[in-house]
Amino acid sequence: MKMAACRRAVYVTLMLLYLVLIGATHAAHSIYPRIRLSNKELSQLNRSWVFQGHGASLLPQTMLLDEGHGRLYVGGKNSIFSLSLDRVSTLQKEIQWASTETQIEECLMKGREKPECANYIKVLQQYNQTHLLVCGTGAFNPICALVGVGQPGQDRQFALEEESIMSGKGRCPYDQHSPCISAFSRGELYIGLYTDYWENDGALCRLNDQTYTRTERDDKQQLNEPKFVGSALIPENDDSDDDKVYFFFTEKEVDVEGVNKAVYARVGRVCANDQGGQRMLVNRWSSFLKTRLICSVAGPNGIDTHFDDLEDVFVLKNKDAKNPEIFGLFSTTSVVFKGYAVCVYRMEDIRAAFNGPFAYRERPEHHWTPHEDRVPYPRPGSCASKVNGGSFSSSKQFPDEVLRFVRSHPVMYRPVLPQHRRPILLQTEPGRRKLTQIAVDRVQAQDGHYHVLYIGRDDSVVLKVITIYNKDKNTVEEVPLEELQVFKVPAPIREIIISQKRQQLYVGSELGVAQVRLHQCDLYGSECADCCLARDPYCAWDGLTCSRYYPVGVYTKRRFRRQDVRHGNAFQLCNGLQIDDNQWHRAEERLVYGVENNSTLLECVPRSLQAKVLWLLRKGGEKHEVRADERVIMTSHGLLFLRVRSSDAGVYVCQTVEHGYVHTLLHISLHVLRGERVQSAIQNTHNGDGQKPAAPCHSSVGPPPEPSFSPRVLMPSSDPGAHSRMWYKDFLQLIGYGDAKRVEQYCERVWCSDKKRKKTKKKYVTPIGEKRDKGRAEIAHRVPRHAMSHGVSP
């Protein structure tokens, strides 16, 4: 036993090291999204709207999209909301459905806290065209009812029908934190939940007006401490009697040594028309089977690294309703290291696993082996349908031999492997945030179809990512497009819903519900290269702007479109030029003054976080690259000189390189003034007026400069009158600059006020000026207020 434990420890250590290495290799080129937007910036851009209830704690538990009525239904704490799909923050309706005083008293007597005794809405399904089925925890006494929403197109109704209230036991969990999945079809509710108060009985159930069918109680072969993740009804073929309902969950499994319990991701399946058996398996599934979902990375010596904990699943439907794509978000089960992966599965591979050999093992601690004995007819797990021979009109007619076999062999031997045999997205860097939810949109671009992944994190952030499979190299490239902070306060994202019709994303967390537009193409920039380098399948260059891409025939007037999602080759598409004199003269120009021996920042922030910044110095007709050293630092905001020298004067060129495309953002003429001359001029100005010079607001980088100081950090007198204006004029005359009004406006923004100086004179902190507006594409890259001071740039 000790040797086995030692081997496991060594294996875990090696796998963790390997995960870090493959994660670094897999994502070295795509650590950062191209654009990062805060909650405030999303609101300013009119790209996001947030609904947080009416002062009370909303705590959304579930959401339902109703395109027909144009509404988003939200089940929260003691409330059900109907929100407009156009703007979730407007035109909302609310139904108050709180626990009664009697229910709360009974709940408290059971030892629960008062917040637990609220009615948390956990089930929200479209019952029919005019009604919703709504179920809540009801102070640990589940309850269900119908909510009328009216006919589509009519005056909106939204009312709880009191006469429809019924017990929710078996339809809704007791606890708000208990996992629950549900699907509704043909008047029947399919649900995975814990059916009892103490959460010992996890079950997959189907309920209608007459019957209640479920998995076996206390049968660990069928379900063993499951965590329910998702469900979907997927037709098998044109025979509706052969339709299947798929459940996605995780459960615990005793390992081959019989010591520890491993966590496995599973996909389970039942027939939609399953009626159970006549003499055995009465009111129990006669078709329940399950198999393992594999999401792993191949390691050395043939050992795979598995992501076994299924966090979320998304069923991406397409024109062929029988073959949707299944996206799973997985995490590792290690308590030492947390990694995440996204794998995609094809229905043909899932069906092949269920049509393969059954698994068999003599004891729980033994290895699984394929069942090689005779399999009874009809095949266990099949449906009573014409496709399967038509010999049985109902599962109640199945022979007892078939029912005994399916009860003792619920596990299939072959697992389901992901498409391309690898994850399409991998996150294994230590310290990264937890991933919680996933939703996927299928977008048609000029060079094919792409999957756009929207992944929720535990800090109110939604990542927008595309993945590109290279068939020749058998590799997958991740391209992070945007990082969107949809809520102001960090909180785990609990649900993500996509409306393709409205091109909107609806995101739920404990803070409320956010609505976010799927794309905003003009954010990428105002040039062809910016649009092409973004590699966003929603966007293309139309000859004038970066705008929404439409397939051929949708908008025939705009035929000039340039887009390259697969390669982002802006150089080829936009006739980009390498570094030459023409590009040199097209760039923005700036003039910056620095004072000798003082810190100076040449500010240059690229639009893309994925771009590499290069600095060139043009001096005396020659150009050479600027290298960082102990005095010159490359920062995310620009080139920082800790102590500028007179020899640093010259023209500096800020360039970005992205996918081989070189773009010159600006060139800055740096003039270095001798500190003694500036100090003498300022002292003469003050002495002539009989006042002492004000104390400087020192740079936050390094110690206060000695003996001179930069004019950028010199504080004017507390009197903003004629003395300050005369000081400006003297300084402008010193440097030979004539636009006094422009400099006065600039200095008012960047210099410390006298009141600010008194508060911070011991901290040596200098706020820097606001960055120039380079367009909305740069809104995510504002220079922080606590950054270091830099040279004057009038």
C-alpha positions in Angstrom: 0.0 0.0 0.0 2.8 2.4 0.9 4.6 1.6 -2.4 1.3 2.3 -4.3 0.8 5.6 -2.6 4.4 6.6 -3.3 4.0 5.7 -7.0 0.8 7.8 -7.1 2.6 10.8 -5.5 5.5 10.6 -8.0 3.1 10.3 -10.9 1.0 13.3 -9.8 4.2 15.4 -9.4 5.5 14.5 -12.8 2.1 15.1 -14.4 1.8 18.5 -12.8 5.3 19.5 -14.1 4.3 18.2 -17.5 1.0 20.2 -17.4 2.9 23.4 -16.8 5.3 22.7 -19.6 2.6 21.8 -22.2 0.5 24.7 -21.0 3.4 27.1 -21.5 4.0 25.6 -25.0 0.3 25.5 -25.9 -0.5 29.1 -24.9 2.8 30.9 -25.3 1.5 32.8 -28.3 -1.9 33.7 -26.8 -1.6 34.6 -23.2 -3.4 37.9 -23.5 -6.6 38.8 -25.3 -6.3 41.4 -28.0 -8.7 43.8 -26.2 -9.5 44.0 -22.5 -12.6 46.0 -21.4 -13.6 46.8 -17.9 -17.2 47.0 -16.7 -17.2 50.8 -16.9 -15.8 50.8 -20.4 -18.4 48.3 -21.6 -21.1 50.6 -20.3 -19.5 53.7 -21.8 -19.4 52.0 -25.2 -23.1 51.0 -24.9 -22.1 47.4 -25.3 -23.3 46.1 -22.0 -26.4 46.5 -19.8 -26.9 45.1 -16.3 -30.0 44.2 -14.3 -29.6 43.8 -10.6 -33.1 43.7 -9.3 -34.9 46.4 -7.3 -32.6 46.7 -4.3 -33.2 43.2 -3.0 -30.7 40.4 -3.5 -31.5 38.9 -6.9 -29.2 35.8 -6.7 -30.1 34.3 -10.1 -30.3 30.5 -10.1 -31.5 29.8 -13.6 -32.3 31.6 -16.9 -34.5 30.8 -19.9 -34.3 32.4 -23.3 -37.7 32.9 -25.1 -37.0 34.3 -28.6 -40.7 34.0 -29.5 -41.8 36.4 -26.8 -38.6 38.4 -26.9 -38.0 37.8 -23.2 -35.4 36.4 -20.8 -36.9 34.7 -17.8 -34.8 34.7 -14.6 -35.4 32.6 -11.5 -33.8 34.2 -8.4 -34.4 34.4 -4.7 -38.2 34.7 -4.0 -38.7 36.2 -7.4 -39.2 35.4 -11.1 -38.3 38.1 -13.6 -39.3 38.7 -17.2 -36.6 40.9 -18.9 -36.6 42.4 -22.4 -34.1 40.7 -24.8 -33.4 44.1 -26.3 -32.4 45.7 -23.0 -32.4 43.6 -19.8 -32.3 46.8 -17.7 -35.7 48.0 -19.0 -39.2 46.8 -19.4 -38.9 44.1 -16.7 -41.8 42.4 -14.9 -41.6 40.6 -11.6 -43.5 37.9 -9.8 -42.9 37.7 -6.0 -43.0 34.1 -4.9 -41.5 34.0 -1.4 -41.8 31.2 1.2 -44.7 31.6 3.7 -44.2 32.4 7.3 -45.2 28.8 8.2 -42.7 27.4 5.7 -39.9 29.6 7.1 -40.7 28.5 10.7 -40.6 24.8 9.8 -37.4 25.4 7.9 -35.8 27.1 11.0 -37.0 24.2 13.2 -35.0 21.9 11.0 -31.8 23.7 11.9 -31.5 25.9 8.8 -30.5 29.5 8.7 -33.1 32.1 7.6 -31.4 33.0 4.3 -31.6 29.2 3.4 -35.3 29.3 4.0 -36.1 31.5 1.0 -37.7 30.2 -2.2 -34.9 29.8 -4.7 -36.1 29.2 -8.2 -34.1 26.2 -9.6 -36.2 25.0 -12.5 -37.5 27.2 -15.3 -38.8 25.5 -18.5 -41.1 26.3 -21.4 -44.2 24.2 -20.5 -46.0 25.2 -23.7 -46.4 28.2 -25.9 -48.3 30.2 -23.3 -46.9 28.9 -19.9 -43.7 28.3 -18.0 -43.0 25.5 -15.5 -41.4 27.0 -12.5 -40.1 25.2 -9.4 -38.4 26.5 -6.3 -36.8 25.2 -3.1 -39.7 26.5 -1.0 -37.8 26.7 2.3 -36.5 23.1 1.9 -40.0 22.0 0.9 -39.9 22.1 -3.0 -42.8 23.6 -4.8 -43.8 24.0 -8.5 -46.4 26.1 -10.4 -47.3 27.4 -13.9 -46.6 30.9 -15.0 -48.7 32.4 -17.8 -46.8 34.4 -20.4 -49.5 34.8 -23.1 -49.3 34.2 -26.8 -46.3 35.6 -28.8 -47.1 39.0 -30.2 -49.9 39.8 -27.7 -49.8 42.1 -24.7 -47.3 40.5 -22.4 -48.7 38.5 -19.6 -46.7 37.4 -16.6 -48.6 36.0 -13.7 -48.3 33.0 -11.4 -51.4 30.7 -11.6 -52.3 29.9 -8.0 -54.5 26.9 -8.9 -51.5 25.2 -10.6 -49.3 25.1 -7.4 -48.1 21.6 -6.7 -45.5 19.7 -4.7 -42.0 20.0 -6.2 -40.5 16.9 -4.7 -38.7 15.0 -7.4 -38.9 18.0 -9.6 -36.7 20.4 -7.7 -33.9 20.1 -5.1 -34.3 21.1 -1.5 -31.1 23.2 -1.3 -30.3 26.3 -3.4 -26.7 25.1 -3.8 -27.6 21.6 -4.9 -26.8 20.9 -8.6 -29.8 20.5 -10.9 -30.3 20.0 -14.6 -33.5 19.9 -16.5 -35.0 19.6 -20.0 -38.7 19.7 -21.1 -40.1 17.9 -24.1 -43.6 16.7 -25.2 -45.1 17.5 -21.8 -42.5 15.6 -19.8 -39.8 17.0 -17.5 -36.4 15.3 -17.6 -34.3 16.2 -14.6 -31.2 15.3 -12.7 -31.2 16.2 -9.0 -30.9 15.0 -5.5 -34.4 14.0 -4.5 -34.1 13.9 -0.7 -33.5 16.4 2.1 -30.1 15.1 3.0 -28.9 14.8 -0.6 -28.1 11.1 -0.5 -30.3 10.1 -3.4 -29.0 11.4 -6.7 -31.3 10.5 -9.6 -32.1 11.0 -13.2 -35.9 11.3 -13.5 -38.7 11.9 -15.9 -42.1 13.2 -14.8 -45.4 13.7 -16.5 -49.0 13.7 -15.4 -49.2 9.9 -15.1 -45.8 8.4 -14.5 -42.5 9.0 -12.6 -39.5 7.1 -14.1 -36.1 7.3 -12.5 -32.7 5.5 -12.0 -32.5 2.8 -9.4 -32.3 4.0 -5.8 -29.1 3.2 -3.9 -27.5 1.5 -7.0 -23.9 2.8 -7.2 -23.4 1.1 -10.5 -25.9 3.5 -12.1 -25.0 6.7 -10.1 -22.4 7.2 -7.4 -22.4 10.7 -5.8 -23.2 12.4 -9.1 -22.7 16.1 -9.9 -25.2 17.0 -12.6 -24.0 19.4 -15.3 -26.3 19.3 -18.4 -28.9 17.5 -20.4 -30.4 17.6 -23.9 -33.0 15.7 -26.0 -31.3 14.7 -29.3 -33.2 12.8 -32.0 -31.5 9.6 -33.3 -33.1 9.5 -36.7 -36.4 10.3 -38.4 -38.3 7.9 -36.1 -39.3 9.9 -33.0 -39.8 6.7 -31.0 -36.0 6.3 -31.2 -35.2 9.8 -29.6 -32.7 9.8 -26.8 -32.2 12.1 -23.8 -28.6 12.6 -22.8 -27.4 13.6 -19.4 -23.9 14.9 -18.6 -22.5 14.5 -15.1 -19.5 13.5 -13.0 -19.4 10.8 -10.5 -17.0 9.0 -8.2 -15.4 5.7 -9.1 -13.4 3.3 -6.9 -10.0 2.8 -8.4 -8.4 -0.6 -9.3 -6.7 -0.8 -5.9 -9.9 -0.2 -4.0 -8.5 2.6 -2.0 -9.3 6.0 -3.5 -12.2 7.3 -5.4 -11.5 8.9 -8.8 -13.8 11.4 -10.4 -15.0 10.6 -13.9 -16.9 12.7 -16.4 -19.9 10.8 -17.8 -22.5 10.9 -20.5 -25.6 9.0 -19.8 -28.5 8.1 -22.1 -32.1 6.9 -21.9 -34.9 6.5 -24.5 -37.5 9.3 -24.4 -40.3 6.7 -24.7 -38.9 4.4 -22.0 -41.8 3.2 -19.8 -39.8 0.9 -17.6 -40.5 -2.8 -17.1 -43.7 -4.8 -16.4 -42.4 -7.1 -13.6 -39.0 -5.7 -12.9 -37.6 -2.2 -13.3 -41.1 -0.9 -12.6 -41.0 2.9 -12.9 -37.3 2.6 -13.5 -35.3 3.2 -16.6 -35.0 0.1 -18.8 -32.6 1.8 -21.2 -30.2 3.7 -19.0 -26.5 3.4 -20.1 -23.5 5.5 -19.5 -19.9 5.9 -20.6 -16.9 8.0 -19.9 -16.0 11.3 -21.5 -12.3 11.6 -22.1 -10.6 15.0 -22.2 -6.8 14.5 -22.0 -3.5 15.6 -23.2 -1.0 12.9 -24.4 2.1 12.8 -22.2 5.5 11.1 -22.3 5.7 7.3 -22.4 2.1 7.0 -23.5 0.7 8.4 -20.2 -2.2 10.9 -20.7 -3.0 13.8 -18.4 -6.8 13.7 -17.8 -9.2 16.5 -17.1 -11.9 14.6 -15.4 -14.1 17.1 -13.5 -16.8 18.4 -15.9 -17.6 22.0 -15.0 -20.1 22.8 -17.8 -21.4 21.5 -21.1 -22.8 23.3 -24.1 -24.8 21.6 -26.9 -24.3 23.6 -30.1 -27.2 22.9 -32.4 -27.0 23.2 -36.2 -29.2 22.6 -39.2 -28.9 18.8 -38.6 -30.8 18.4 -35.3 -29.5 14.8 -35.0 -25.9 15.8 -34.9 -25.1 18.8 -32.6 -21.6 19.4 -31.3 -21.0 18.9 -27.6 -18.6 21.2 -25.9 -17.3 20.3 -22.5 -15.4 22.5 -20.0 -13.2 20.3 -17.8 -10.9 20.9 -14.9 -8.3 18.7 -13.1 -9.2 16.9 -9.9 -5.9 17.6 -8.2 -6.0 19.7 -5.1 -2.5 20.9 -5.8 -2.8 22.2 -9.3 -5.8 23.4 -11.2 -5.9 23.2 -14.9 -8.8 23.7 -17.4 -9.5 22.3 -20.9 -12.3 22.5 -23.5 -13.0 19.4 -25.5 -15.6 19.0 -28.3 -17.4 15.8 -29.1 -19.3 14.5 -32.2 -22.6 12.7 -31.8 -21.4 9.9 -34.1 -18.6 9.1 -31.6 -21.0 9.2 -28.7 -23.4 6.9 -30.5 -20.5 4.6 -31.5 -19.5 4.2 -27.8 -23.1 3.2 -26.8 -23.3 0.8 -29.7 -20.0 -0.8 -28.7 -19.2 -3.5 -26.2 -20.6 -3.4 -22.7 -18.1 -3.2 -19.7 -17.8 -5.9 -17.2 -15.9 -6.4 -13.9 -16.4 -9.1 -11.3 -15.8 -6.9 -8.3 -15.6 -3.1 -7.8 -11.9 -3.1 -7.2 -11.2 -5.1 -10.4 -10.4 -3.7 -13.9 -13.1 -3.2 -16.4 -13.1 -5.6 -19.4 -15.3 -5.9 -22.4 -18.3 -8.2 -22.0 -17.6 -11.1 -24.4 -20.6 -13.4 -23.7 -23.9 -13.3 -25.5 -25.9 -10.1 -25.5 -29.7 -10.7 -25.4 -32.2 -9.4 -27.9 -33.3 -6.7 -28.3 -30.0 -5.0 -27.5 -30.1 -3.7 -24.0 -30.5 0.1 -24.0 -32.3 0.3 -27.3 -35.7 1.8 -27.7 -39.1 0.2 -28.6 -39.2 1.7 -32.1 -39.7 0.7 -35.7 -36.0 1.3 -36.4 -35.2 -1.4 -34.0 -37.4 -4.0 -35.6 -40.9 -2.9 -34.4 -41.4 -6.1 -32.5 -42.1 -4.3 -29.2 -44.5 -1.4 -28.9 -43.3 -0.5 -25.4 -40.4 -1.3 -23.0 -42.9 -3.0 -20.8 -42.9 -5.9 -23.4 -39.1 -6.4 -23.2 -38.0 -9.8 -22.0 -36.8 -10.0 -18.4 -33.4 -11.2 -19.6 -32.9 -7.8 -21.4 -33.9 -5.9 -18.2 -31.6 -7.9 -16.0 -28.7 -7.4 -18.4 -29.2 -3.6 -18.6 -29.5 -3.3 -14.8 -26.2 -5.2 -14.2 -24.3 -3.7 -17.2 -25.0 0.0 -17.3 -21.5 1.0 -18.2 -20.1 0.9 -21.8 -16.5 -0.3 -22.3 -15.4 2.3 -24.8 -15.1 5.9 -23.7 -15.9 8.9 -25.9 -12.8 10.6 -27.3 -12.8 14.2 -28.3 -12.6 15.5 -31.8 -8.9 15.7 -33.0 -8.1 13.5 -29.9 -7.1 16.6 -27.9 -8.5 19.7 -26.2 -9.2 22.7 -28.4 -8.4 25.0 -25.5 -6.0 24.5 -22.6 -5.3 26.6 -19.5 -2.7 25.2 -17.2 -0.7 28.3 -16.1 -0.5 28.5 -12.3 -2.4 31.4 -10.7 -4.9 31.7 -13.6 -8.6 32.3 -12.7 -11.1 29.5 -12.4 -13.3 28.8 -15.5 -16.9 28.2 -14.7 -19.2 28.3 -17.8 -19.1 28.0 -21.5 -21.3 28.9 -24.5 -20.4 28.6 -28.2 -21.5 30.4 -31.3 -20.9 29.1 -34.8 -19.9 32.0 -37.1 -19.5 32.0 -40.9 -16.4 33.9 -42.0 -14.9 34.4 -45.5 -12.6 31.4 -45.1 -15.0 29.0 -43.4 -16.9 28.5 -40.2 -15.4 29.1 -36.8 -16.5 28.4 -33.2 -16.5 31.4 -31.0 -16.2 30.4 -27.4 -17.5 32.5 -24.5 -16.0 31.3 -21.3 -17.0 32.6 -17.9 -14.6 33.0 -15.0 -14.9 33.3 -11.3 -14.1 37.1 -11.4 -17.1 38.4 -13.4 -15.0 38.1 -16.6 -16.1 36.5 -19.9 -13.4 35.4 -22.4 -14.1 35.5 -26.1 -11.9 33.0 -27.8 -11.7 31.2 -31.2 -9.8 28.0 -31.9 -8.2 27.1 -35.2 -7.3 23.5 -36.1 -4.4 22.9 -38.4 -5.0 19.7 -40.2 -1.5 19.4 -41.7 0.3 19.8 -38.3 -2.5 18.3 -36.2 -2.4 21.2 -33.9 -4.9 23.6 -32.4 -4.3 27.4 -32.1 -6.2 29.4 -29.5 -6.8 33.0 -30.4 -8.1 35.1 -27.4 -10.1 38.0 -28.9 -11.6 39.9 -25.9 -11.7 39.9 -22.2 -14.9 41.4 -20.9 -15.6 42.3 -17.3 -19.4 42.2 -17.4 -20.0 42.9 -13.7 -18.3 45.6 -11.6 -17.6 43.4 -8.6 -15.8 40.0 -9.0 -18.1 37.0 -8.8 -18.3 33.6 -10.5 -20.2 33.5 -13.7 -23.1 30.9 -13.3 -24.8 30.9 -16.7 -24.2 32.1 -20.2 -26.9 32.1 -22.9 -26.4 33.2 -26.6 -29.1 34.8 -28.7 -28.0 34.4 -32.3 -31.0 36.2 -33.5 -30.1 39.4 -31.6 -26.4 38.8 -31.5 -26.4 39.2 -27.7 -24.9 37.4 -24.8 -26.8 37.0 -21.5 -24.7 36.3 -18.4 -25.9 35.4 -14.9 -24.0 35.6 -11.6 -25.0 36.2 -8.0 -24.8 40.0 -8.8 -27.5 40.0 -11.4 -27.9 39.5 -15.2 -25.7 41.2 -17.8 -26.4 41.7 -21.5 -23.4 42.0 -23.8 -23.2 42.5 -27.5 -21.2 39.6 -29.2 -19.1 42.0 -31.2 -18.1 45.6 -31.7 -15.9 45.7 -34.7 -15.0 49.4 -34.6 -13.1 48.8 -31.4 -10.3 47.1 -33.3 -9.2 50.3 -35.0 -9.7 52.5 -38.0 -7.4 50.8 -40.4 -7.5 47.7 -42.6 -4.5 46.1 -40.8 -6.1 46.6 -37.4 -9.3 44.8 -38.5 -7.4 41.9 -40.2 -5.0 41.4 -37.3 -8.0 41.1 -34.9 -8.9 37.7 -36.5 -12.5 38.2 -35.3 -14.9 36.1 -37.6 -17.7 38.6 -36.9 -15.7 41.5 -38.4 -14.2 42.4 -41.8 -12.7 45.5 -43.5 -15.2 46.9 -45.9 -13.0 49.5 -47.5 -14.0 52.2 -45.1 -14.2 50.8 -41.6 -14.0 47.6 -39.6 -17.6 46.4 -39.6 -19.8 43.3 -39.3 -19.0 40.6 -41.8 -22.0 39.3 -43.7 -21.9 36.2 -45.9 -22.3 36.6 -49.7 -25.8 37.5 -50.7 -26.9 39.1 -47.3 -25.7 42.6 -48.2 -24.7 42.6 -51.9 -23.7 46.3 -51.9 -20.7 45.8 -49.8 -18.5 43.5 -51.9 -15.2 44.9 -50.9 -14.3 42.8 -47.8 -11.0 41.8 -46.4 -10.8 39.2 -43.6 -8.3 36.5 -42.7 -9.3 34.7 -39.5 -7.0 31.7 -40.0 -3.8 33.6 -40.5 -4.4 37.2 -39.7 -2.1 38.2 -42.7 -2.6 41.9 -42.7 0.6 42.5 -44.7 -0.9 40.6 -47.7 -4.5 41.7 -47.4 -3.9 45.4 -46.7 -0.8 45.9 -48.8 1.2 46.6 -45.6 4.6 48.1 -45.8 7.7 47.1 -43.9 9.8 49.7 -42.1 10.5 52.4 -44.7 10.6 56.2 -45.0 6.9 56.3 -46.3 5.6 54.6 -43.2 7.9 56.8 -41.1 6.2 60.0 -42.3 2.6 58.6 -42.0 2.9 58.1 -38.2 1.8 60.5 -35.6 4.4 63.0 -34.3 5.0 64.2 -30.8 7.4 66.6 -29.1 8.6 65.7 -25.6 10.8 67.7 -23.3 12.8 66.0 -20.5 15.1 67.5 -17.9 18.6 66.0 -17.5 18.9 63.4 -14.7 15.1 63.2 -14.3 12.7 60.4 -15.1 11.0 60.7 -18.5 8.4 58.4 -20.1 7.9 58.3 -23.8 4.3 57.1 -23.8 3.2 54.5 -26.4 0.4 52.0 -25.8 -0.5 49.6 -28.7 -4.1 48.8 -29.4 -3.5 45.1 -29.2 -2.2 43.4 -26.0 -0.8 40.7 -28.3 1.5 43.0 -30.2 5.2 43.3 -29.5 6.5 46.8 -29.1 9.8 47.9 -30.7 11.6 51.2 -30.1 13.9 52.7 -32.7 16.1 55.8 -32.3 16.8 58.0 -35.3 19.8 60.1 -34.8 22.2 61.7 -37.3 20.6 60.0 -40.3 20.9 56.5 -38.7 18.4 54.2 -37.0 19.0 51.6 -34.4 16.9 49.6 -32.0 16.7 50.8 -28.4 17.7 48.2 -25.9 16.6 48.0 -22.2 19.2 48.3 -19.5 19.5 49.4 -15.9 18.6 53.0 -16.9 16.1 52.4 -19.7 13.1 50.2 -19.0 10.5 48.9 -21.5 7.1 49.2 -19.8 3.6 48.5 -20.9 3.0 52.2 -21.2 6.1 53.2 -23.1 9.8 53.7 -22.8 10.9 54.9 -19.4 14.2 56.7 -18.8 15.0 56.6 -15.1 17.6 59.3 -15.5 17.6 60.9 -18.9 20.9 62.1 -20.4 21.6 64.8 -23.0 22.8 62.1 -25.3 19.4 60.5 -25.3 17.9 63.3 -27.3 16.7 62.3 -30.8 13.6 61.0 -32.6 12.2 57.8 -31.1 9.9 55.6 -33.2 7.3 53.3 -31.5 6.5 50.3 -33.7 4.4 47.2 -33.1 4.9 43.8 -34.7 2.0 41.4 -34.9 1.8 38.3 -37.2 4.7 39.7 -39.1 3.0 43.1 -39.8 5.0 46.1 -38.7 3.0 49.2 -37.8 4.5 52.5 -36.8 2.3 54.1 -34.2 4.2 57.4 -33.6 7.6 59.0 -33.5 8.6 61.2 -30.6 11.1 64.0 -30.7 12.8 64.0 -27.3 14.6 67.3 -26.3 16.7 67.1 -23.2 17.0 70.3 -21.2 19.9 70.9 -18.9 18.7 70.8 -15.3 20.7 73.8 -14.1 19.3 76.1 -16.8 15.7 75.1 -16.0 16.2 75.4 -12.3 17.9 78.8 -12.6 15.1 80.2 -14.8 12.4 79.0 -12.4 14.2 80.3 -9.3 14.8 83.7 -11.0 11.1 83.9 -11.8 10.1 83.2 -8.2 12.8 85.4 -6.7 11.6 88.3 -8.8 8.2 88.0 -7.2 9.6 87.5 -3.7 8.2 83.9 -3.3 9.9 80.6 -2.8 9.5 77.8 -5.3 6.9 75.2 -4.4 8.0 71.7 -3.3 8.0 69.2 -6.1 5.6 66.2 -6.5 8.3 63.5 -6.9 8.2 60.6 -9.3 7.0 57.3 -7.9 9.9 55.5 -9.6 13.1 55.5 -7.6 14.3 58.1 -5.1 13.6 61.9 -5.6 16.0 63.2 -8.2 18.9 65.3 -7.1 20.0 68.0 -7.5 17.6 69.1 -10.3 14.0 68.4 -11.0 11.8 68.0 -14.0 9.4 70.9 -15.0 6.7 68.2 -15.4 6.8 67.6 -11.6 7.3 71.2 -10.4 4.3 72.5 -8.5 3.1 76.0 -9.3 2.2 78.5 -6.6 -1.1 78.0 -4.8 -2.2 81.3 -6.4 -3.4 80.4 -9.9 -3.4 84.0 -11.0 -0.9 86.3 -12.8 2.2 84.8 -11.1 1.5 81.2 -12.5 0.8 82.6 -15.9 4.0 84.6 -15.9 5.8 81.4 -14.8 4.4 79.6 -17.8 5.5 82.3 -20.2 9.0 82.3 -18.9 9.3 78.6 -19.3 7.8 78.6 -22.8 10.3 81.3 -23.8 13.0 79.1 -22.4 12.1 76.1 -24.6 11.0 78.2 -27.6 7.4 77.1 -27.6 4.7 79.6 -28.6 1.3 78.0 -27.9 0.8 79.2 -24.3 -2.9 78.4 -24.1 -2.3 74.7 -25.0 0.4 74.3 -22.4 -1.7 75.9 -19.7 -4.5 73.4 -20.3 -2.0 70.6 -20.3 -0.4 71.6 -17.1 -3.7 72.0 -15.3 -4.4 68.4 -16.0 -1.0 66.9 -15.0 0.4 69.1 -12.1 -0.4 68.5 -8.5 -2.7 71.0 -6.8 -1.5 72.7 -3.6 -4.0 70.7 -1.6 -2.9 67.4 -3.2 0.8 68.3 -2.5 0.2 68.8 1.2 -1.5 65.4 1.5 1.1 63.5 -0.4 4.4 65.3 0.2 5.7 62.3 2.2 4.6 59.7 -0.4 6.5 61.2 -3.4 3.7 60.2 -5.7 2.9 62.1 -8.9 -0.2 61.4 -11.0 0.4 61.5 -14.7 -1.7 63.2 -17.3 -4.5 61.5 -19.1 -3.5 59.8 -22.2 -4.5 61.3 -25.5 -7.6 59.9 -27.1 -6.5 57.6 -29.9 -10.0 56.4 -30.6 -12.3 53.9 -28.9 -10.1 51.0 -29.8 -7.7 52.0 -27.1 -10.2 52.5 -24.3 -9.0 49.3 -22.5 -5.4 50.5 -22.2 -5.6 53.7 -20.2 -2.5 54.7 -18.3 -3.1 54.1 -14.5 -3.1 57.2 -12.3 -0.3 55.9 -10.1 2.2 55.6 -13.0 5.4 57.5 -13.0 5.8 61.1 -14.2 7.4 61.8 -17.6 8.5 64.6 -19.8 6.4 67.5 -20.9 4.6 66.8 -24.2 2.6 69.9 -25.1 
